[in-house]
Amino acid sequence: MVETRSGGSMSDLLHAELKRWMNVIIQNKELNCLESVQAMLVVACYSAERSMILSFATRMALDLELHEAFDELIQRLALQNEDMAYALPNQMFEEERALMWNARTWFGLLVLEHIFRVDGGKPPGIRLKGNVRRCRVLLSHPSSTILDLRLFSQVELNILRANVGDAIGGKTSLDGQSIADYVHDMKIELDLCDWLRIIESCVAAAEEKPSLLVALRVQKCWAEMMLNCKALRSMGVENVAAMSTTERTILLTAKASARRHLRLIIADPDFYLAKLRYAMDFVWAKCAFSFLLLLKLSRLIPERDEEHQELLEQGNRLVDELSKAGASGTQSGAGNIYLQILKVSIEKYGRALMETQQPSSDGPTVTSPFWELFDAQADLQWFVPEQFVSEWDFPGLNLFYFPTAWQDFFGDFSLAM
């Protein structure tokens, strides 16, 4: 048991106790076991040294051959007929249940590995062999639980996201049109309709179903948003004014995904935002980034006059709900930072909105493009929190609007000099 001290929640104390034992676990080979891997996996989710701890956990898992559990379990299931699957001898059932524990832990490592690789810039590490959809077979195993619905869908989704990074990463050889074609094809892969149907049809998941469905739809929006933003980065375009029709379409699609992301998470806070009190920093970072990106894109490529005030109201609601989640749970210091980033972003957006709506000295409302309002542009357009540069690799905040006519002017001016 962990002794309870004043000033800290039980979950904080348990996490601190786990961290204290990390050195002991890593240095003592006799402690190499499934539970040690699981402990390091939990600590990696909430620690600044996330990648290093995950690497230690992965190394131990490989030594324990956890990566072989999934293939062995699949082979066993393939040899059983449907009648035997639910009437296994007790010894075989216990063996397969142990294999399920090992496979789940390995999949947990795999999901975290891909998140840190795709969104955190971690060098490539472990990968799943074979068709990623094979993990769905385990849902029919007698020892499967509701949590497997969440885990296995995450395995598929994050492997697809890793494939995006491989195809249109920094060293891609694809040209602009090939990247656009890839984005179109990948959107079909990211549809996730199969998983939505699987969750909908799961009778045992009736109580968890609403939150599972919302979480999966939110993650789909995030995957699509990152797909489009990474495509633009690979195309080498940052100035919205200089974008081609194809590039602008990709940008508008990213904006639409960010808008759907926002609407989903605030539509019913109890099913998503309220559960963030136990979420890792990555989830808080996603909420802050996606809203900040939407704010920026609403100024760079406005579509409706009323969308600005609407965004301001939705942003304030988002901050309120996240503040409740942070106050009632175990929100870390980094989580507090992302909440503060949200508050600052909304403040800057509100100030920029006021400048565009403020009547001039002659009476009429200022309606000039946002880039002409230098104070507002400098305050919001160039606002890129350091956490989204050093901690996470979230593309999109480097976009800006600078008229091509001005570029030509400065080019001619420099030549004249």
Secondary structure, DSSP 8 states (H G I E B T S, - for coil): -----TTS-HHHHHHHHHHHHHHHHHH-GGG-SHHHHHHHHHHHHH-TTHHHHHHHHHHHHHHTTGGGHHHHHHHHHHHS-HHHHTS--HHHHHHHHHHHHHHHHHHHHHHHHHHHHHHH---------S-GGGGGGGGGSTT--HHHHHHHHHHHHHHHHHHHHHHHSTT----HHHHHHHHHHHHHHTT-HHHHHHHHT-GGGTTTHHHHHHHHHHHHHHHHHHHHHHHHHHHT--BGGG--HHHHHHHHHHHHHHHHHHHHHHHSGGGTGGGGGG--HHHHHHHHHHHHHHHHHHHHS---TTHHHHHHHHHHHHHHHHHHHHHHTT--HHHHHHHHHHHHHHHHHHHHHHHHHSB-TTSSB--S-GGG-HHHIIIIIT---THHHHT---TTTT-B---HHHHHHHHHHHHH-
